[in-house]
């Protein structure tokens, strides 16, 4: 499982760099979502 997650993180980081982004943007989004239910977060996207 650890190796699979490492592969996923690697490819996510490559994708972020390709789009001129970094892990900071992902961490900021996670902080924004903290304390929200999954349904409330999904509803806020529309």
C-alpha positions, -999 to 999 in steps of 0.1 A, spaced: 0 0 0 28 24 9 45 19 -25 12 25 -43 5 57 -24 41 69 -31 34 64 -68 2 83 -66 19 112 -48 47 113 -73 24 115 -102 3 142 -85 35 163 -79 45 159 -115 10 171 -126 12 201 -102 46 211 -115 33 208 -151 6 233 -143 29 257 -125 16 248 -91 31 232 -59 20 213 -29 12 246 -11 -20 250 -32 -32 215 -22 -24 222 14 -43 255 12 -73 237 -3 -73 211 25 -71 239 51 -101 256 34 -121 223 36 -112 215 72 -144 212 93 -167 209 63 -188 179 57 -182 161 24 -217 171 12 -213 208 22 -179 209 5 -193 194 -27 -222 218 -27 -198 247 -24 -183 238 -58 -214 249 -77 
